């Protein structure tokens, strides 16, 4: 088959090639609790989730999955284990993409799914994780688990390619950061024709999950590897999306939302930076994408340390100063501060200093 595929389109969402790195998450409510599930999906959509993976464990939930595809604007990727017939039911329910796990999808049963997927322009993600690896693959990889993950992915990939199916995303995840990075570097080198979904699986709760994910995803993205990401957290999935964009902003790959910087504070601080950051967060969502906002502890070093910021505040003897690009432009009290920041953004927009 032709190897021209470097991107896929899931509905209108382009993944790969020169498209921005996409941010994904997964519904954590069961589809059977439809209202709760829909509420979570809408919250994810509002947070900027671009592709939503949804577990589809049995065909009885086809009605709910179908309704979800109607109620959401973002595309849904059905997560299928063991049974290709379930994947076909998910496609019938309107899902434009399917994720299958090479570890539990019997190759001899794939034929019909591939036929339906070809006919309806469905994207299939071959998503392997540590649990997908079998003894034979591990033996073949001489105990190298990263290589075994690649083997698991490529065995299923080859089945799809044999049937001339090319709308494929590859994914290899492990809980081990270095193992995941190596596996993805190998996949990217060996199969540059297919977009890669990256992440660290079961990264854990809170700080642990965030740091593991940022280390792993960051290492891969910094080497140009990865077209779509999921930060997998034991947390509200909205936090996964926020963390995903934070990683992309940190690497200069996406401008979604405001880039917030704040100083760690030291003995010179004149304001409680942590509490002020919390206070201004609700206002930030209305600010333009890509705007850099700084909250700094003191006027002595704050404006200069944060001179890359479009707008900022710093503690001062009389309260706070406001600054743009390192230049002081006014003063305000704690209560006035959110409104003054809004006015500052409006004036920058008016003067076309920001979009
Ligand atoms: Fe310390 Fe001021 Fe720098 Fe914050 S901005 S770290 S308070 S010197």
Boltz pocket constraint, residues with backbone or C-beta under 6 A from the ligand:
constraints:
  - pocket:
      binder: B
      contacts: [[A, 263], [A, 264], [A, 265], [A, 266], [A, 267], [A, 268], [A, 269], [A, 270], [A, 296], [A, 297], [A, 298], [A, 299], [A, 300], [A, 301], [A, 302], [A, 305]]
      max_distance: 6.0
